[in-house]
Amino acid sequence: MTRGRDGGAGAPPTKHRALLAAIVTLIVAISAAIYAGASADDGTRAHALQTGGRLPQGDVAPASTGAWVGAWATAPAAAEPGTGTTGMAGRSVRNVVHTSVGGTGARVTLSNLYGQSPLTITHASIALAAGPGTAAAVADTMRALTFGGDARVIIPAGGQVMSDVARIAVPYGADVLVTTYSPVASGPVTYHPMARQTSYLAQGDRTADVTALAYTTPTPYWRYLTALDVLSHEADGTVVAFGDSITDGLGAAADANHRWTDVLAERLHRAAGDGRDTPRYSVVNEGISGNRILTSRSGRPADNPSGLSRFERDVLHRTNVKTVVVLLGVNDILHSPQLADRDGILTGLRTLVDRAHARGLRVVGGTITPFGGHSGYTGARETMRQQINEEIRSGRVFDAVVDFDKALRDPYDPRRLGSDYDTGDHLHPNDNGYARMGRALDLDALKGAVPVAA
């Protein structure tokens, strides 16, 4: 679909659009100042700060040939409550993550974005899980992670670091265990609360344990870990899903990998295996529950940063990104009435598209899904949702459109989710709904020419 900017039904007056664009530019500039230095395009800049400017060993001598792509990622969302003094001192954190593509080598990114003091990691490891729902590892896959050749790494407050390459075969659809140990207090823990995946904690340094005996504390969070990249022959690029709780997977069964992004990754994997002429992409999920386009929560850096402020960190700095799928706007409509005008939301979305295009990335946009029956529903908010969706469908916002609204709505009452897709809160899809969303996206929409900026 060709994307135009001027004219068309409902286009705001030129002076109004200029004012909105200026406001959005100011928001982005302030956010960029807050997050300056906290991220890097592939993690090497932050790593270099820790290693005297040296690149990770694996980038100099990779395990084999292929393309580096994102196998899994998550957005650092906030400082974990109750960790402001000691952090995770004296405990091993074993994050469990699920891969969207396989590879012959792996590297991870650890974040101390919300830390107020340096985070000292003395040991870290990576291994394949022995099965679903366990902290046990396949013994011969356990690998110690290093950072510039050292087991120990210090991540400055607000910073991140990428590991050296671990020579480990990682299959598609595997559960991978990434474990860190910090012996000293580090202050607030950088975490992602809505993991929909059980991870584990143990007392003491248990990073090399292949059994689950010490990992007696299950946890629904991901801590410190924000990315797992693999050197892959299965994919030559990464799709980033950028959104709110509906991308994060709220309402999906825990430990089942039933988010719509998981379904999309499975479709891409099967299509590549069948030899079809579809994009050879992995999928990473950068959803944050409660996320808005225009406004962040409090804190410095802000908890749950706005889509505008985190787009560079969570999309543009991910590994080998080719395409972005954006699904944002429902929380702006429901929860920020002072800012939630149609033109402000659309200007915010167009700003994301412009920034993606400047990096040569294609952008697919999702229509905003129904919320009739939800506690925040009003007729005025429904009208706003319909107006925004009309503009998205017109082709004047994104390079291509996936009509999630049409896929999920009740055909007899399009203001509501279909009953087969509703968790019961009339906002979040259930497993059936997420499966339908994952099937609604045309795989061919993920590829195509990117408009050249004038």
C-alpha positions as CSV (number, residue, x, y, z in Angstrom):
1,M,0.0,0.0,0.0
2,T,1.4,3.4,-0.9
3,R,1.7,5.7,2.1
4,G,0.9,9.4,1.6
5,R,1.1,12.2,4.0
6,D,-1.1,15.0,2.8
7,G,-4.7,15.2,2.0
8,G,-7.3,12.5,2.5
9,A,-10.3,12.2,4.8
10,G,-9.8,13.7,8.2
11,A,-6.4,15.2,7.6
12,P,-5.7,17.9,10.2
13,P,-5.1,21.5,9.1
14,T,-1.5,22.3,8.2
15,K,-0.9,24.6,11.2
16,H,-2.4,22.0,13.6
17,R,-0.1,19.3,12.1
18,A,2.9,21.5,12.4
19,L,2.2,22.2,16.1
20,L,1.7,18.5,16.8
21,A,4.9,17.6,15.1
22,A,6.8,20.2,17.1
23,I,5.4,18.8,20.4
24,V,6.3,15.3,19.4
25,T,9.8,16.4,18.4
26,L,10.2,18.0,21.9
27,I,9.1,14.7,23.6
28,V,11.6,12.8,21.5
29,A,14.5,15.2,22.2
30,I,13.9,15.1,26.0
31,S,13.7,11.3,26.0
32,A,16.9,11.0,24.0
33,A,18.7,13.1,26.5
34,I,17.5,10.9,29.3
35,Y,18.5,7.7,27.6
36,A,21.7,9.0,26.1
37,G,24.5,6.4,26.5
38,A,22.2,3.7,27.8
39,S,22.0,1.7,24.6
40,A,23.9,0.7,21.5
41,D,23.0,-0.5,18.0
42,D,24.2,-4.1,18.7
43,G,25.5,-3.8,22.2
44,T,29.2,-3.2,21.3
45,R,29.4,0.4,22.3
46,A,28.4,-0.3,25.9
47,H,30.6,-3.4,25.8
48,A,33.5,-1.4,24.6
49,L,33.2,1.0,27.6
50,Q,33.8,-2.0,29.8
51,T,36.7,-3.5,27.8
52,G,38.9,-0.6,26.9
53,G,37.4,-0.2,23.4
54,R,37.8,-3.9,22.4
55,L,35.1,-5.6,20.5
56,P,33.5,-8.9,21.8
57,Q,35.8,-11.8,20.9
58,G,33.0,-13.5,18.9
59,D,32.7,-10.5,16.6
60,V,36.3,-10.8,15.7
61,A,36.3,-14.6,15.3
62,P,32.7,-15.9,15.0
63,A,31.9,-19.6,15.6
64,S,30.9,-20.0,11.9
65,T,29.3,-18.1,9.1
66,G,25.7,-16.8,9.0
67,A,23.8,-13.7,10.0
68,W,23.4,-12.3,13.5
69,V,19.7,-12.0,14.3
70,G,17.6,-11.6,17.4
71,A,16.4,-15.0,18.7
72,W,14.6,-13.4,21.7
73,A,14.4,-10.0,23.3
74,T,12.4,-8.0,25.8
75,A,12.1,-4.4,26.7
76,P,13.5,-3.2,30.1
77,A,10.3,-1.9,31.6
78,A,11.0,-0.6,35.1
79,A,13.0,-0.8,38.3
80,E,11.8,-3.8,40.3
81,P,9.9,-2.8,43.5
82,G,11.7,-3.9,46.7
83,T,15.1,-4.1,45.1
84,G,16.3,-0.6,45.7
85,T,18.9,-1.5,48.3
86,T,20.3,-4.9,47.7
87,G,19.2,-5.8,44.2
88,M,19.8,-9.5,43.6
89,A,23.0,-9.7,45.7
90,G,23.9,-13.2,46.7
91,R,21.4,-14.9,44.3
92,S,21.6,-16.6,41.0
93,V,19.0,-15.4,38.5
94,R,18.2,-18.1,35.9
95,N,16.1,-16.5,33.1
96,V,14.2,-18.8,30.8
97,V,13.6,-17.5,27.3
98,H,12.2,-19.1,24.1
99,T,13.9,-18.8,20.8
100,S,12.3,-17.7,17.5
101,V,15.2,-19.0,15.4
102,G,18.1,-21.3,15.7
103,G,21.8,-20.7,15.4
104,T,25.4,-22.0,15.9
105,G,26.6,-19.4,18.3
106,A,24.9,-17.1,20.9
107,R,25.5,-13.8,22.7
108,V,23.4,-12.0,25.3
109,T,22.8,-8.5,26.4
110,L,22.5,-7.6,30.1
111,S,21.0,-4.3,31.2
112,N,21.5,-2.1,34.3
113,L,19.2,0.6,32.8
114,Y,17.3,1.2,36.1
115,G,20.3,0.7,38.4
116,Q,21.6,3.6,40.5
117,S,25.0,2.0,41.0
118,P,27.3,-0.3,39.0
119,L,26.1,-3.9,38.7
120,T,28.9,-6.5,39.2
121,I,28.3,-9.8,37.5
122,T,31.0,-12.3,38.6
123,H,29.7,-15.3,36.7
124,A,27.1,-15.8,33.9
125,S,26.2,-18.9,31.9
126,I,24.0,-20.1,29.0
127,A,22.5,-23.5,28.4
128,L,19.6,-25.3,26.8
129,A,16.8,-26.2,29.2
130,A,16.4,-29.9,29.9
131,G,12.7,-29.5,29.2
132,P,9.7,-27.2,29.6
133,G,9.0,-25.8,33.0
134,T,12.4,-26.6,34.6
135,A,15.6,-24.8,35.6
136,A,17.6,-27.9,34.8
137,A,20.0,-27.7,31.8
138,V,21.1,-30.2,29.2
139,A,24.5,-30.9,30.8
140,D,26.7,-30.8,27.7
141,T,25.3,-27.5,26.6
142,M,26.3,-25.5,29.7
143,R,28.7,-22.7,28.7
144,A,30.3,-20.0,30.8
145,L,29.7,-16.5,29.4
146,T,32.6,-14.1,29.1
147,F,32.8,-10.3,28.5
148,G,35.9,-9.2,26.7
149,G,37.4,-12.5,27.7
150,D,36.7,-12.1,31.4
151,A,34.0,-13.9,33.5
152,R,33.5,-10.8,35.6
153,V,31.9,-7.6,34.2
154,I,30.8,-4.4,35.8
155,I,27.8,-2.7,34.1
156,P,27.5,1.0,34.9
157,A,24.3,2.5,36.2
158,G,22.1,3.1,33.1
159,G,24.3,1.0,30.9
160,Q,24.3,-2.4,29.2
161,V,26.8,-4.9,28.0
162,M,27.0,-7.6,25.4
163,S,28.7,-10.9,26.0
164,D,31.3,-12.6,23.9
165,V,30.0,-15.3,21.6
166,A,29.3,-18.7,23.2
167,R,29.8,-21.6,20.9
168,I,26.5,-23.4,21.5
169,A,24.0,-24.9,19.1
170,V,20.6,-23.2,19.7
171,P,17.6,-24.8,18.0
172,Y,14.4,-23.0,16.9
173,G,11.7,-23.1,19.6
174,A,14.1,-24.0,22.4
175,D,14.0,-22.8,26.0
176,V,17.3,-21.3,26.8
177,L,18.6,-20.7,30.3
178,V,20.7,-17.5,30.9
179,T,22.0,-17.3,34.4
180,T,23.7,-14.4,36.2
181,Y,25.3,-14.0,39.7
182,S,26.1,-10.8,41.5
183,P,27.7,-11.0,45.0
184,V,27.3,-7.4,45.9
185,A,24.4,-4.9,46.3
186,S,23.6,-3.0,43.2
187,G,20.4,-1.1,43.8
188,P,17.3,-1.3,41.7
189,V,17.0,-4.3,39.4
190,T,16.2,-3.7,35.8
191,Y,13.3,-6.1,34.9
192,H,10.4,-7.0,32.7
193,P,7.4,-7.9,34.8
194,M,5.0,-9.4,32.3
195,A,7.2,-12.3,31.1
196,R,4.4,-15.0,30.8
197,Q,7.4,-17.3,31.3
198,T,8.6,-18.8,34.6
199,S,12.2,-18.2,35.5
200,Y,14.0,-19.2,38.7
201,L,16.2,-17.9,41.6
202,A,18.7,-19.7,43.7
203,Q,20.8,-18.7,46.7
204,G,24.5,-18.4,46.1
205,D,26.5,-18.8,42.9
206,R,24.7,-21.6,41.0
207,T,25.4,-20.3,37.5
208,A,27.2,-23.6,36.5
209,D,24.6,-25.9,38.0
210,V,22.9,-28.2,35.5
211,T,20.4,-29.6,38.0
212,A,17.4,-27.6,39.2
213,L,17.9,-28.6,42.9
214,A,19.1,-25.1,44.1
215,Y,16.5,-23.2,42.0
216,T,13.7,-23.4,44.5
217,T,12.1,-20.0,43.8
218,P,10.1,-19.6,40.6
219,T,9.5,-16.1,39.4
220,P,7.3,-14.5,36.7
221,Y,9.9,-11.9,35.8
222,W,12.9,-11.5,33.5
223,R,15.8,-9.7,35.2
224,Y,18.8,-8.0,33.6
225,L,18.6,-10.0,30.4
226,T,17.2,-8.0,27.4
227,A,18.4,-9.9,24.3
228,L,19.6,-13.2,23.0
229,D,21.2,-13.1,19.5
230,V,22.3,-16.1,17.5
231,L,24.5,-16.6,14.5
232,S,22.0,-18.2,12.1
233,H,21.6,-19.9,8.8
234,E,17.8,-19.9,9.2
235,A,17.2,-16.2,9.1
236,D,18.9,-13.1,7.6
237,G,17.0,-10.4,9.5
238,T,14.9,-9.6,12.5
239,V,11.3,-8.5,12.9
240,V,10.6,-6.4,16.0
241,A,7.1,-6.4,17.4
242,F,6.6,-3.0,19.2
243,G,3.6,-2.6,21.3
244,D,1.7,-2.7,24.6
245,S,0.2,-5.5,26.7
246,I,-1.5,-7.1,23.6
247,T,2.0,-7.6,22.2
248,D,3.5,-8.4,25.6
249,G,1.0,-11.3,25.8
250,L,-1.2,-10.4,28.8
251,G,-4.0,-13.0,28.9
252,A,-2.0,-15.7,27.1
253,A,-1.3,-18.9,29.0
254,A,2.0,-18.8,31.0
255,D,4.9,-21.0,29.8
256,A,3.0,-21.9,26.6
257,N,4.5,-19.3,24.1
258,H,1.1,-18.4,22.8
259,R,1.6,-14.7,22.2
260,W,0.8,-13.5,18.7
261,T,4.5,-13.0,18.1
262,D,5.2,-16.6,18.9
263,V,2.6,-17.6,16.3
264,L,4.1,-15.3,13.7
265,A,7.6,-16.7,14.4
266,E,6.3,-20.3,13.9
267,R,4.7,-19.3,10.6
268,L,7.9,-17.8,9.4
269,H,9.9,-20.9,10.5
270,R,7.5,-23.2,8.7
271,A,7.4,-21.1,5.5
272,A,11.2,-21.1,5.4
273,G,11.3,-24.9,5.9
274,D,8.8,-25.4,3.1
275,G,11.0,-23.4,0.7
276,R,8.4,-20.7,0.2
277,D,9.5,-17.3,-1.0
278,T,8.8,-15.5,2.3
279,P,11.0,-13.4,4.4
280,R,13.7,-15.4,6.4
281,Y,13.2,-13.5,9.6
282,S,13.3,-14.1,13.3
283,V,10.8,-12.3,15.6
284,V,11.5,-10.5,18.9
285,N,8.9,-9.1,21.2
286,E,9.4,-5.5,22.5
287,G,5.9,-5.1,24.1
288,I,5.5,-3.5,27.5
289,S,2.1,-3.8,29.3
290,G,0.4,-0.5,29.7
291,N,2.7,1.2,27.1
292,R,1.5,4.4,25.4
293,I,2.8,6.2,22.4
294,L,3.0,9.7,23.9
295,T,3.5,9.5,27.7
296,S,5.7,7.7,30.2
297,R,5.3,7.0,33.8
298,S,7.4,8.7,36.5
299,G,11.0,8.0,37.3
300,R,14.4,8.9,35.8
301,P,14.7,6.9,33.7
302,A,11.0,6.6,33.4
303,D,9.2,3.4,34.3
304,N,7.3,2.1,31.3
305,P,8.8,4.7,28.9
306,S,6.6,6.0,26.1
307,G,6.8,4.4,22.6
308,L,8.4,7.6,21.3
309,S,11.1,7.6,24.0
310,R,12.0,4.0,23.8
311,F,11.8,3.3,20.0
312,E,15.5,3.9,19.4
313,R,16.6,1.6,22.3
314,D,14.0,-1.2,21.7
315,V,13.8,-1.2,17.9
316,L,16.6,0.7,16.2
317,H,19.3,-0.8,18.4
318,R,18.2,-4.4,18.1
319,T,20.3,-6.8,16.0
320,N,19.9,-6.8,12.2
321,V,16.3,-5.4,12.2
322,K,14.6,-5.4,8.8
323,T,10.9,-4.7,9.7
324,V,8.9,-3.3,12.6
325,V,5.3,-4.2,13.4
326,V,3.7,-1.5,15.5
327,L,0.6,-2.0,17.6
328,L,0.1,1.0,20.0
329,G,-2.6,3.5,20.8
330,V,-5.2,1.8,22.9
331,N,-3.7,2.9,26.2
332,D,-3.4,6.5,25.0
333,I,-7.1,6.4,24.2
334,L,-8.1,4.7,27.4
335,H,-5.9,6.3,30.0
336,S,-4.6,9.7,28.9
337,P,-7.6,11.8,27.9
338,Q,-5.6,15.0,28.2
339,L,-3.4,13.9,25.4
340,A,-5.5,11.4,23.6
341,D,-6.7,13.3,20.6
342,R,-6.7,11.5,17.3
343,D,-4.2,13.8,15.6
344,G,-1.7,13.6,18.5
345,I,-1.7,9.8,18.3
346,L,-1.4,9.7,14.6
347,T,1.4,12.2,14.7
348,G,3.2,10.0,17.2
349,L,2.8,6.9,15.0
350,R,4.0,8.8,11.9
351,T,7.1,10.0,13.9
352,L,7.9,6.3,14.7
353,V,7.6,5.5,11.0
354,D,9.8,8.4,10.0
355,R,12.5,7.3,12.4
356,A,12.3,3.7,11.1
357,H,12.5,4.8,7.5
358,A,15.6,6.9,8.4
359,R,17.3,3.6,9.3
360,G,16.0,1.8,6.2
361,L,13.4,-0.2,8.1
362,R,9.9,-1.2,6.8
363,V,7.0,-0.6,9.1
364,V,3.8,-2.6,9.3
365,G,1.0,-1.1,11.5
366,G,-1.8,-2.8,13.3
367,T,-5.2,-1.4,13.7
368,I,-6.3,-0.8,17.4
369,T,-8.4,-3.7,18.7
370,P,-11.9,-3.4,20.2
371,F,-12.5,-2.7,23.9
372,G,-16.3,-2.4,24.2
373,G,-17.4,-3.6,27.6
374,H,-14.1,-2.7,29.2
375,S,-14.3,-0.4,32.3
376,G,-12.7,2.5,30.4
377,Y,-15.0,2.3,27.4
378,T,-17.0,5.4,26.3
379,G,-18.6,6.3,23.1
380,A,-16.1,9.1,22.6
381,R,-13.2,6.8,22.9
382,E,-14.8,4.3,20.5
383,T,-15.2,7.1,18.0
384,M,-11.5,8.0,18.4
385,R,-10.5,4.4,17.9
386,Q,-12.6,4.1,14.7
387,Q,-11.1,7.4,13.4
388,I,-7.5,6.3,14.0
389,N,-8.2,2.9,12.4
390,E,-9.7,4.5,9.4
391,E,-6.5,6.6,8.9
392,I,-4.3,3.5,9.4
393,R,-6.3,1.5,6.9
394,S,-6.1,4.4,4.4
395,G,-2.3,3.7,3.9
396,R,-1.3,7.2,5.0
397,V,0.5,6.1,8.2
398,F,2.4,2.8,7.6
399,D,4.0,1.0,4.7
400,A,1.5,-1.9,5.2
401,V,-1.4,-2.7,7.5
402,V,-2.4,-5.8,9.5
403,D,-6.1,-5.4,10.5
404,F,-6.1,-6.8,14.0
405,D,-9.4,-5.1,14.7
406,K,-11.1,-6.9,11.9
407,A,-9.5,-10.2,12.9
408,L,-10.8,-10.0,16.5
409,R,-14.0,-8.0,16.6
410,D,-17.4,-9.5,17.1
411,P,-19.1,-9.4,13.7
412,Y,-22.5,-8.6,15.3
413,D,-21.0,-5.9,17.6
414,P,-17.7,-4.6,16.2
415,R,-17.1,-2.4,19.3
416,R,-16.3,-5.6,21.2
417,L,-13.9,-8.5,20.9
418,G,-15.5,-11.7,19.7
419,S,-16.4,-13.9,22.6
420,D,-14.1,-16.7,21.4
421,Y,-11.1,-14.3,21.6
422,D,-11.8,-12.4,24.9
423,T,-10.1,-13.2,28.2
424,G,-13.2,-11.7,29.9
425,D,-11.8,-8.2,30.6
426,H,-13.0,-7.1,27.1
427,L,-9.6,-5.7,26.2
428,H,-7.0,-8.5,26.1
429,P,-7.2,-11.5,23.8
430,N,-7.0,-15.1,25.0
431,D,-4.9,-17.8,23.4
432,N,-7.4,-18.1,20.6
433,G,-7.3,-14.4,20.0
434,Y,-3.5,-14.3,19.9
435,A,-3.4,-17.2,17.5
436,R,-5.8,-15.4,15.2
437,M,-3.7,-12.2,15.4
438,G,-0.5,-14.2,14.6
439,R,-2.3,-15.6,11.5
440,A,-3.7,-12.3,10.4
441,L,-0.4,-10.8,9.3
442,D,0.4,-11.4,5.6
443,L,4.1,-12.7,5.6
444,D,4.7,-10.9,2.4
445,A,3.8,-7.6,4.1
446,L,7.1,-7.9,6.1
447,K,9.2,-7.3,3.0
448,G,9.2,-4.6,0.4
449,A,10.8,-1.4,-0.5
450,V,11.2,1.3,2.1
451,P,10.3,4.8,1.1
452,V,13.2,7.2,0.6
453,A,13.0,10.3,2.7
454,A,12.6,13.5,0.7
